[in-house]
Amino acid sequence: MQLKKLVSHLFIVMLCGVFQQAHAALTIEITQGVDGALPIAVVPFDNSKLASKLPVDIAGIVASDLIRSGVLKSMERAKLPARPHYSNQVRYARWRGAGQDYLVVGRVLEKTAGNYEIEFQLLDVLKQRQLLGRSMPAKKRNLRRRAHEISDFIYQQITGTRGAFNTRIAYVRAPSKTLPKYVLQVADTDGFNAQNVLESDEIIMSPSWSPDGKSLAYVSFEHDRPEIYIQHLATARRSKVAGFRGLNSAPSWSPDGKFLALVLSKDGSPDIYSLNTATKRLKRLTTHRSIDTEPVWSSDGKSIFFTSDRSGSPQIYRVGAQGGRAKRITFEGRYNSAPSLSPDGKFIGMVHGDRGRYKIAQYEIETGNLTVLTDSSLDESPSFSPNGKMMLYASTRANNGILFAVSLDGRARHKLSDQAGDIREPVWGPFESK
């Protein structure tokens, strides 16, 4: 697995002188929980009146989502003291005795063949009242999506923060003995419904979501040189947006979706440029003999953060969206790279190197406080969830890349482990536009 994106870009510089269903799925493994997580019980939804068995366990998906948040811990199904499906069937004393703060009950009704109605209620056990009740239509093909929506409703009702379970992630699967090609994939946040965006015998890297979640920009070596493409996910239609001499890499969308920040070496050393995606007009933002790479936009679109070794080691800098003098942002430690900006613009996720170990850290821009979130030795590619409560990243285990997510206090961590393959460069997609 690549040690870090900066090294891969250096490697590229030296080299330079329709959706298909994926066969492998990701599985969830909780590696670290939170002692103070709020207890919630999710009772299996009643489906006794259906003509045929549901293809997914809706309550099981909801419970898994809530556990992964790190804020809630779901009661083991085998330990449920009862299995009600309506609020009027609930005996609250039983659930208080079982130590639960919240309870979710529900049922699935079949309207016509393959068309369902999902009803659920979120109950406050201590106050003995309903907090939330909803009914939503569903088809057989989108039952998992509806389950993630239910998780989002519950999470927001309890925490006051919008849930991000019903969003998507993208990542690159590198070749392995069983999977010989590079594959750019998109999946649900729990790893299911993985779909292939692009397969290639050559390197694919640096995927970046458009703000509306409808397109991905990425780098492909399919023509034996790095070129940047934009691909519309629904239609598989794509276009090449940068194929200059030398390096074309690290695309990053502006918040309004009108520009890409990217790294080009066509004028000498790798520098940061902005590209108007409509007019194709380029603007050079940095001019330095060192390597400037990994640009990412601020949440207000007024500046760009990037990695540079201009101080003698990789550090994070900021430059205005129209160019100008770059300002160094990070000073703690000799290695800080791969910036990812939180949605509120207050934090930078990064790879922090210390004595040969590379971990995911969070840097508070206003105070300069840096908090290391992981305890492994080879982590890369941090990416904030769209609600700013988790970070997705890649790590190496037994020479394979594996995806993890960690809460911003570092206390909750879960692994999305693959059946086969080497997973790299994950990026968490945006909220779906309504």
C-alpha positions in Angstrom: 0.0 0.0 0.0 1.2 3.5 -0.7 2.8 5.0 2.4 1.1 8.3 1.8 -0.2 10.3 -1.1 2.8 12.6 -1.1 5.1 9.7 -1.8 2.8 8.5 -4.6 2.8 11.9 -6.2 6.6 11.9 -6.1 6.5 8.5 -7.7 4.3 9.9 -10.4 6.7 12.8 -11.1 9.5 10.3 -11.6 7.3 8.3 -14.0 6.3 11.4 -15.9 9.9 13.1 -16.8 -21.7 1.6 -17.1 -21.6 1.1 -13.3 -21.3 -2.6 -12.7 -22.2 -4.6 -9.6 -19.1 -5.6 -7.6 -18.7 -9.2 -6.5 -17.0 -8.5 -3.2 -18.6 -6.7 -0.3 -17.2 -4.9 2.7 -18.1 -6.1 6.2 -18.2 -4.2 9.5 -16.1 -5.1 12.5 -16.2 -2.9 15.6 -12.7 -2.6 16.9 -13.2 0.0 19.6 -16.4 1.3 21.3 -17.3 4.1 23.6 -17.9 3.5 27.3 -20.3 6.4 27.6 -22.4 5.6 24.5 -26.2 5.8 25.1 -28.0 2.5 25.3 -30.7 1.8 22.7 -32.6 -1.3 21.8 -33.7 -2.0 18.2 -36.4 -4.7 18.1 -36.7 -6.8 14.9 -39.4 -5.2 12.7 -42.5 -7.3 12.3 -42.9 -8.8 8.8 -45.2 -11.7 9.7 -47.9 -10.5 7.2 -45.6 -10.4 4.2 -46.1 -12.9 1.4 -42.3 -13.6 1.1 -39.3 -13.0 3.3 -37.6 -9.6 3.1 -34.1 -9.7 1.5 -32.6 -7.6 4.3 -32.9 -7.2 8.0 -34.0 -3.6 8.4 -33.7 -3.5 12.2 -30.3 -5.2 12.0 -29.0 -2.5 9.6 -30.3 0.3 11.9 -28.7 -1.3 14.9 -25.3 -1.6 13.1 -25.5 2.0 11.9 -26.2 3.4 15.4 -23.3 1.3 16.9 -20.9 2.7 14.2 -21.7 6.3 15.2 -19.9 5.8 18.5 -22.7 7.8 20.2 -25.1 4.9 20.7 -24.7 1.3 21.6 -27.4 -1.2 20.5 -28.5 -4.0 22.8 -27.7 -7.5 21.6 -30.7 -9.1 20.0 -30.5 -12.2 22.1 -30.7 -10.1 25.3 -33.9 -8.3 24.3 -36.4 -8.7 27.2 -39.4 -8.5 24.8 -40.2 -8.0 21.1 -43.0 -5.5 20.7 -43.8 -4.0 17.3 -46.0 -1.1 18.5 -45.6 1.5 21.2 -48.8 0.4 22.9 -47.2 -3.1 23.4 -44.2 -1.7 25.3 -43.9 -2.3 29.0 -41.4 0.4 29.9 -40.4 -1.1 33.2 -38.9 -4.1 31.4 -36.7 -1.8 29.3 -35.6 0.4 32.2 -34.7 -2.8 34.1 -32.6 -3.8 31.1 -30.7 -0.5 31.3 -32.0 1.0 28.0 -32.6 4.7 27.4 -34.2 4.4 24.0 -36.3 1.8 22.2 -37.0 1.4 18.4 -40.0 -0.7 17.3 -41.4 -1.2 13.8 -43.1 -3.2 11.2 -43.1 -3.8 7.4 -46.3 -4.0 5.5 -46.7 -5.1 1.8 -48.9 -2.9 -0.3 -48.4 -4.7 -3.6 -45.9 -7.3 -4.8 -42.5 -5.7 -4.1 -43.9 -2.5 -2.7 -43.7 -2.0 1.1 -44.6 0.5 3.8 -42.1 0.7 6.7 -43.4 2.1 10.0 -41.2 2.7 13.0 -41.3 4.5 16.3 -38.4 5.8 18.5 -39.4 5.7 22.2 -37.9 7.4 25.3 -37.8 4.7 27.9 -37.2 6.9 30.9 -39.9 9.4 30.0 -42.2 6.7 28.6 -43.2 8.6 25.5 -42.7 8.6 21.7 -40.0 10.8 20.4 -40.4 10.0 16.7 -42.8 8.1 14.5 -42.6 7.8 10.7 -44.0 5.8 7.8 -42.2 5.5 4.5 -42.7 3.7 1.2 -40.0 1.3 0.0 -39.3 -1.0 -2.9 -37.4 -4.2 -2.7 -34.4 -2.6 -4.4 -34.1 0.3 -1.9 -34.8 -1.4 1.5 -31.2 -0.9 2.6 -31.4 2.8 1.8 -34.6 3.2 3.7 -33.0 1.4 6.7 -30.1 4.0 6.6 -32.7 6.8 6.4 -34.3 5.4 9.5 -30.9 5.4 11.2 -30.4 9.1 10.2 -33.8 10.1 11.6 -33.0 8.4 15.0 -29.5 9.8 15.2 -30.7 13.3 14.6 -33.6 13.0 17.0 -31.3 11.9 19.8 -28.2 14.0 19.1 -29.5 17.0 17.3 -27.0 16.4 14.5 -27.9 15.2 11.0 -27.1 11.6 10.5 -24.8 10.6 7.6 -25.6 6.9 7.3 -27.5 7.3 4.1 -24.5 8.7 2.2 -21.8 7.0 0.1 -18.1 6.4 0.1 -15.6 6.0 -2.8 -12.2 4.3 -2.7 -9.7 2.5 -5.0 -9.2 -1.2 -4.9 -5.6 -2.1 -5.9 -4.7 -5.3 -7.7 -4.4 -8.6 -5.7 -4.0 -12.3 -6.5 -7.8 -12.7 -6.8 -8.6 -9.2 -8.2 -6.0 -8.4 -10.9 -7.2 -4.9 -11.8 -7.4 -1.4 -10.3 -11.1 -0.6 -9.5 -12.7 2.6 -8.5 -15.7 1.7 -6.4 -18.6 3.5 -4.7 -20.5 1.9 -1.8 -22.9 2.7 1.1 -21.2 3.8 4.3 -21.5 0.3 5.7 -19.7 -1.1 2.7 -22.7 -2.8 1.0 -24.0 -2.1 -2.5 -20.5 -1.7 -3.8 -20.5 -0.7 -7.5 -17.6 -0.4 -9.9 -17.1 3.0 -11.5 -14.0 2.1 -13.5 -11.8 -0.9 -14.0 -8.3 -0.6 -15.4 -5.0 -2.5 -15.7 -3.3 0.8 -14.8 -3.2 3.0 -11.7 -6.3 4.8 -10.5 -6.0 7.3 -7.7 -7.2 10.4 -6.0 -11.0 10.1 -6.2 -12.9 13.3 -5.3 -16.7 13.7 -4.9 -18.5 16.6 -6.5 -20.5 18.7 -4.0 -23.8 17.3 -5.3 -22.6 13.7 -5.1 -23.4 13.0 -8.7 -19.8 12.9 -10.1 -16.3 11.8 -9.2 -13.0 13.3 -10.4 -10.1 11.0 -10.3 -6.6 10.3 -11.8 -6.2 7.4 -14.3 -3.0 6.0 -15.9 -4.9 4.2 -18.6 -2.9 6.0 -21.3 0.4 5.3 -19.6 0.5 8.8 -18.0 -1.6 10.5 -15.3 -4.7 12.3 -16.5 -7.6 13.7 -14.7 -11.2 12.7 -15.5 -14.7 13.6 -14.3 -17.3 10.8 -14.4 -21.0 11.2 -14.0 -22.1 8.3 -11.8 -25.7 7.8 -13.1 -24.7 7.7 -16.8 -21.1 6.6 -16.7 -20.4 9.5 -19.0 -16.9 10.9 -18.4 -14.6 13.6 -19.8 -10.9 14.3 -19.5 -10.2 17.6 -17.9 -6.4 17.6 -17.5 -3.9 15.8 -19.7 -0.9 18.2 -19.7 2.7 17.2 -20.1 4.0 15.9 -16.8 2.0 15.5 -13.6 -1.8 15.8 -13.6 -3.1 14.8 -10.1 -5.0 15.3 -6.9 -8.3 16.9 -8.1 -10.4 18.5 -5.5 -13.9 20.2 -6.0 -14.7 23.7 -4.8 -17.8 23.9 -2.6 -19.9 25.4 -5.4 -18.8 22.7 -7.9 -17.5 25.2 -10.4 -13.8 24.6 -10.0 -11.3 21.9 -9.4 -8.1 22.5 -7.5 -5.4 20.2 -9.0 -1.7 19.6 -9.2 0.2 20.2 -12.5 3.9 20.1 -13.3 3.5 21.4 -16.9 5.4 24.6 -16.0 8.1 23.0 -13.9 7.8 21.7 -10.4 4.4 20.5 -9.2 2.2 23.4 -8.2 -1.5 24.1 -7.3 -3.8 25.3 -10.0 -7.5 25.9 -10.2 -9.6 24.8 -13.2 -12.9 26.3 -14.2 -14.8 23.1 -15.2 -17.1 25.0 -17.6 -14.6 27.3 -19.4 -11.5 25.1 -18.8 -9.6 28.2 -17.8 -6.6 27.5 -15.6 -5.1 29.7 -12.9 -1.8 29.0 -11.2 -2.1 29.5 -7.4 1.4 28.5 -6.2 4.9 29.0 -7.7 7.6 27.2 -5.8 10.5 24.9 -6.6 9.3 22.4 -4.0 6.4 20.0 -4.4 3.0 21.4 -3.7 0.3 18.7 -3.7 -3.0 17.4 -2.1 -5.1 20.6 -2.4 -8.4 20.8 -0.6 -10.9 23.8 -0.5 -11.9 25.6 2.6 -15.7 25.3 3.4 -16.3 28.9 2.2 -14.3 28.4 -1.0 -12.1 31.4 -0.3 -8.8 29.4 0.3 -7.1 26.2 -0.5 -5.1 24.0 2.0 -2.3 21.8 0.6 0.8 19.8 1.4 4.2 21.1 0.6 7.8 20.2 1.5 9.0 23.8 1.0 10.1 24.0 4.7 12.2 20.9 4.4 9.5 18.4 5.4 5.8 17.9 4.5 3.6 20.4 6.2 0.2 21.9 5.5 -0.1 25.4 4.0 -3.0 27.7 2.9 -3.2 29.9 -0.1 -6.1 32.1 -1.4 -8.4 30.7 -4.0 -7.0 33.5 -6.3 -3.4 32.8 -5.5 -1.0 34.9 -3.4 1.5 34.1 -0.7 1.1 30.7 0.9 1.0 30.6 4.7 2.2 27.6 6.7 -0.5 26.1 9.0 1.1 23.2 10.8 4.2 23.3 13.0 3.8 20.4 15.4 6.0 17.5 14.2 8.1 17.0 11.1 5.4 15.4 9.0 1.8 16.6 8.4 0.1 15.8 5.1 -3.1 14.9 3.3 -5.4 17.7 4.7 -9.2 17.1 4.8 -11.4 20.0 6.0 -14.3 19.5 8.3 -17.7 20.7 6.9 -17.8 23.6 9.4 -14.2 24.7 8.4 -12.9 24.5 12.0 -10.7 21.4 11.8 -8.2 19.8 9.5 -7.9 16.0 9.3 -4.4 14.9 8.4 -1.7 12.3 8.4 0.7 13.1 11.3 4.1 11.4 11.2 6.1 10.7 14.3 9.2 8.6 14.5 8.3 6.5 11.5 4.7 6.0 12.4 1.9 7.7 10.4 -1.4 8.3 12.2 -4.6 10.2 11.6 -4.8 13.4 13.6 -7.2 16.3 13.9 -5.9 19.9 13.9 -8.1 22.8 15.2 -7.3 25.8 13.0 -8.2 28.5 15.5 -6.2 27.2 18.5 -3.5 25.1 16.8 -4.4 22.1 18.9 -3.5 18.8 17.4 -5.1 15.5 18.5 -3.9 12.1 17.3 -6.9 9.9 16.7 -5.4 6.5 15.8 -2.8 4.2 17.3 -1.6 2.3 14.3 1.6 2.9 12.3 0.6 3.3 8.6 -2.6 5.3 8.1 -3.5 7.6 5.2 -6.2 9.5 3.3 -8.4 11.0 6.1 -11.9 12.1 4.9 -14.5 13.8 7.1 -18.1 12.5 7.1 -20.5 15.2 5.8 -21.9 15.8 9.3 -18.3 16.3 10.6 -18.6 13.6 13.3 -16.4 10.8 11.9 -13.3 10.5 9.7 -12.8 7.7 7.1 -9.3 6.6 6.5 -7.2 3.7 5.1 -4.7 1.7 7.1 -2.4 -1.3 6.4 -2.8 -4.7 7.9 -0.8 -7.7 6.5 0.2 -5.7 3.5 -3.4 -5.0 2.6 -5.2 -1.6 2.7 -8.3 -1.7 4.9 -10.9 1.1 5.6 -11.6 2.4 9.1 -13.7 5.2 10.5 -12.9 7.0 13.7 -14.9 9.4 15.8 -13.4 12.9 16.3 -12.5 12.1 19.9 -10.7 9.0 18.9 -12.8 6.8 21.2 -15.0 5.0 18.7 -13.4 3.1 15.8 -14.7 0.5 13.3 -13.2 -1.4 10.4 -14.7 -2.0 7.0 -12.7 -5.2 6.2 -12.7 -6.6 2.7 -13.0 -10.2 1.7 -10.1 -9.7 -0.8 -8.1 -6.8 -2.2 -6.1 -3.8 -1.2 -8.3 -0.7 -0.4 -6.8 2.8 -0.7 -7.7 6.5 -0.8 -11.2 6.5 0.6 -13.4 9.6 0.4 -16.7 10.2 2.1 -19.4 11.6 -0.1 -21.6 14.6 0.6 -25.2 14.7 1.7 -27.6 14.0 -1.1 -29.2 17.1 -2.4 -32.9 17.3 -1.8 
